[in-house]
């Protein structure tokens, strides 16, 4: 499949000046040698902590920022120097309330942004109606944005980001500030865009969202690429361990020893909680040990039993901590 | 053209939608008139004269600074502060066009403000304008505003790379007050500082407007207006390149979203 986005040893440094009279310059490496490609039609997730370099990468891709070095290409063109060649084919959706004209109505906002793409008036009006319906703002189309709730502004941002029917959409924490319904609308929009053949790059702190939507995910930390793969491939990286959490009224050390000696069990941790004594049992992913564990707990009062599969969040935390 | 007018109208709405029509009228008439009155009264006492035609003319031209300098000059600056600059920068639209669209209606308002500022100022300070050709006077204003718009475009480009636009715009507004000849005769300025008067807009349109009050040399009058237009054209051309350079610099120095 064709690569629409190509990053090769991409670096971006920021020079920060400190002091008023005696000035000191400090160089911050926000992105430090990142390489990956995004294929046509893919939803590509970019995960990382605050300050990891996600937004800087997106800003370089949408032509807001020049790379310090390395290759940063969109649709085969350099994002700095050749941006004219592809500007009409990309757009972005950033989280937060900034970026729209609050003294204009939703419709006028979209008219203004459509004009930035030299859109034909009839085509623009059709697209505006379609988008207002998509983001559920049709009945508020002619109301001033300053009266909108945070979620409504964010939905307008989504419509703005789709105004030119872009081939590639960059989304930086698009669900931030959205209520559950708004977030669901956006996730459905993302799925629809994918079926329409659009390519999406998404950053988010909600890992379940990335797990649910993304075809491939890159985890970055301190400007470096930590891992790259499908959500399942990332799970496989950390050795395929599952967890069972059991809360008991009381438990003896002998019982814990018995569980520890069970085949496939790799560790048992004991913790006192308000509800009782919690055992956290880690075991190999493919093993079925719940029956054996319950047998070894016979006669004890079980308050709760929770079998947890490895989540993307577990993977993310492990990988980010390991990269520090 | 229709797209340009639509976009200009939306830009105008963005700027003025928050205020009522009455507030708009007061903002665009009362405030400039009080400024004009201040300088005319100052001139009357400083130069001990009752003939205030020069100051009424000069300061009525300076009424446009409120709109041209501060509204157009801060075009990019405002977009940066509200996070909307991202949408503008990544879109294919010409950035020069953005400022022109933002300045279109304000420039028309400037012409009206200057014209009515002059009329009302004349009535207050007993300046006889019945003997002058008002259509010609209006034409001089339009030429002056053309030149000022070019100058404001040039200023606006700095909004992409610096967050000190308030300082720059206030400085420029005061430079115009001192060096345009509206309040002080240019010939009384030191020789080196007279260069500033020659490169800024309004100097020649103020001089040509003043010429309408006496017998004037048509050749010199036309020449001054041509020079004023040339100053405007030069600023438009410079702005075209400076905005491109400023955009590139802003991307390199990451100043687009620094505030």
Boltz contact constraints between the chains, C-beta under 6 A:
constraints:
  - contact:
      token1: [A, 14]
      token2: [B, 254]
      max_distance: 6.0
  - contact:
      token1: [A, 62]
      token2: [B, 90]
      max_distance: 6.0
  - contact:
      token1: [A, 63]
      token2: [B, 90]
      max_distance: 6.0
  - contact:
      token1: [A, 64]
      token2: [B, 86]
      max_distance: 6.0
  - contact:
      token1: [A, 64]
      token2: [B, 89]
      max_distance: 6.0
  - contact:
      token1: [A, 64]
      token2: [B, 256]
      max_distance: 6.0
  - contact:
      token1: [A, 65]
      token2: [B, 251]
      max_distance: 6.0
  - contact:
      token1: [A, 65]
      token2: [B, 254]
      max_distance: 6.0
  - contact:
      token1: [A, 66]
      token2: [B, 251]
      max_distance: 6.0
  - contact:
      token1: [A, 66]
      token2: [B, 252]
      max_distance: 6.0
  - contact:
      token1: [A, 87]
      token2: [B, 92]
      max_distance: 6.0
  - contact:
      token1: [A, 88]
      token2: [B, 92]
      max_distance: 6.0
  - contact:
      token1: [A, 98]
      token2: [B, 83]
      max_distance: 6.0
  - contact:
      token1: [A, 99]
      token2: [B, 83]
      max_distance: 6.0
  - contact:
      token1: [A, 99]
      token2: [B, 84]
      max_distance: 6.0
  - contact:
      token1: [A, 101]
      token2: [B, 14]
      max_distance: 6.0
  - contact:
      token1: [A, 103]
      token2: [B, 14]
      max_distance: 6.0
  - contact:
      token1: [A, 103]
      token2: [B, 17]
      max_distance: 6.0
  - contact:
      token1: [A, 103]
      token2: [B, 18]
      max_distance: 6.0
  - contact:
      token1: [A, 104]
      token2: [B, 14]
      max_distance: 6.0
  - contact:
      token1: [A, 108]
      token2: [B, 10]
      max_distance: 6.0
  - contact:
      token1: [A, 112]
      token2: [B, 10]
      max_distance: 6.0
  - contact:
      token1: [A, 115]
      token2: [B, 3]
      max_distance: 6.0
  - contact:
      token1: [A, 115]
      token2: [B, 7]
      max_distance: 6.0
  - contact:
      token1: [A, 116]
      token2: [B, 91]
      max_distance: 6.0
  - contact:
      token1: [A, 116]
      token2: [B, 93]
      max_distance: 6.0
  - contact:
      token1: [A, 117]
      token2: [B, 91]
      max_distance: 6.0
